[in-house]
Amino acid sequence: MKLFGIVFAISVFAFGVVMMRIEINRSGREIGQLQNEVEIKRARNQYLELEVIRLQGPQTVQQMAQEKLHLRRTPPQNVIVLED
């Protein structure tokens, strides 16, 4: 009976160690995936920040106004400045 108790205790301990290793491996894979996602999101964020800067540039705004809104630059002789 004493031998059974020792074998049972060792089995429970071994099972616990195996379960811990499985959980550690799963957590390691999950951490790796999350780190990969973070890097992808950082790269995407950097791209979008550069895209915002590009789209705010005067040439881009003028080009988009012409292409999408069919606006044209007003010739200077057609501009009237009103003063107070």
Buried (B, 14 or more C-beta within 10 A) or exposed (E): EEEEEEEEEEEEEEEEEEEEEEEEEEEEEEEEEEEEEEEEEEEEEEEEEEEEEEEEEEEEEEEEEEEEEEEEEEEEEEEEEEEE
